[in-house]
Amino acid sequence: MTRQLFDEVIGEVPAPAVDVDRIIRRERRGAAARRFGLASTGGLALLAVGALVLGQSLAGAPTPTTVPATSDATPAVPDGFRLVYATPEEAAQSARRISAELDRAVLAAAPDRQWLFFPSAPGDPQQPDGKPPVVRFVDKPVVNGEESQLFAGRSGIASGGRKGSLSLHIAPHAVGGPPVPVTTRRDESAPGGVYLSHTVSVVLADGRVLVVAVHNRSYTRKLAPAFQEETPLSVAQLQAIADAVAAKVLA
């Protein structure tokens, strides 16, 4: 059948209701748009992930701190004290500090020490058992060539299985020249026994003289003296006590 006869039989073929060319062009544009959208979405996702990782890294990083510079030249605060006694309050404060330092020094040199009763001289406070020496301001003037005293205290003491007494005084200066560092006295004519004592003298930073002595004589409550063959503290212990107290006194 020829084209002419076909056309005559079925007539003119109507134009198709669907524009194929238009559909193809639209599909091509859509595919291109989708590819662009996917590429854009992927890029944004990568940017978001990168930003999140960066933010977490920055958040987790330690914040740098600035440490202030220190100077080794800062002077240390001294742990000592000055002997002052211009007023009764100052004198009492100095006496209490001497008492405390003496108690600490004795405990360090003789950890087994025990403070014992010691009879009071007229005007002195009573010294009960278990209490360290009560040092007080005396301001005793020079009498018969003996050295004067600014502070003084004493107490009974036991250590090493022996009993005796311990005394301390501070003089404004030594009489008759520099003090003898260590002296020992033995008196076999003492009533009731042989008296023995050791004395250590130390020049303080302020020029005054600290004198600490240990004696082999103790007293009962009835004031009867009792003598030991040796003093309750050795000369080495006495020296350590004097040095420890002297180290706390400032110029």
Order of alpha helices (4+ residues) and beta strands (2+ residues): alpha-alpha-alpha-beta-beta-beta-beta-beta-beta-beta-beta-beta-alpha
